[in-house]
Amino acid sequence: MRPPLGPLLMYIETKEIGPEGLVVERVIGEFSLPLNDEMVRIGASRLTGEALKEDEGVAFAGDIATEATLQCGRCLETFTLPLQLHFDLLFTPEPEASEGGEHRVDEDSIWRAHLEDGRIDLTALLAEQVDLGLPLKPLCRPECAGLCPRCGTNRNLGTCECREERDDDPRLRVLKDLV
C-alpha cells in the first residue's frame, strides 16, 4: 500500500489509486454546517480510510473523528459533542440525467456516492457524514432538566420559585370526574 498523502489535499484523484489501493489520512480544518435554521461549528476533523478500485467504481471505507458545537434542545446551553463516525461507500461515475417525477430509493443507493470529474471530494464526504451523525435533538446530557416553562430558569443550574400549577381545561373536567 502507498503511504498516506499530505494533509492539505481535499480530493482523491481516482488516477492516484493503484491496484493495491490508497491509504488516506487527512486533517480538514473547522467548518460550519446548517442544522435546524442555525449553523453548527464542526472542529478540525481527522479522516482516515482506504480507497480501492473496483469494477463498478471506487470503494472507500474509513473513519472520521471530530467534534461538533451544538445547542442543547432542552436548556439551550452550548456544548461540545465528540463524534466517531464510520463510513463505507461506493463512488460511481455520474448517473445519466433522470427525468422528473418520483423515484424509489433502493437499499443499494444508500451506500453509493458519485464521482465528480474523476475525483472524490473529501470535504463534501466529511460534511455529509457529519450531518448524518448529528443527533436530531441534541442534548447536553441525557438527564438535562431543561428550562422552567414559566420563568426560563435553567433547571440544571438551580431551582426557581415557580409552582407547578396546572390550569385544568374545563372541557376535560368531565373526564377527570370519571377517573
ABEGO torsion letter per residue (X at the ends): XBBBBBAABABBBAAABBAAEBBBBBBBBBBBBBBGGBBBBBBBBBBBEBBBBBAAEBBBBBBBBBBBBBBBAAAGBBBBBBBBBBBBBBBBBBBBBBBBEBBBBBAAAAABBBBBGGBBBAAAAAAAAAAAABBABBBABAABAEBBAAAGBBAAAEBBABBBBBBBBAAAAAAAAAX
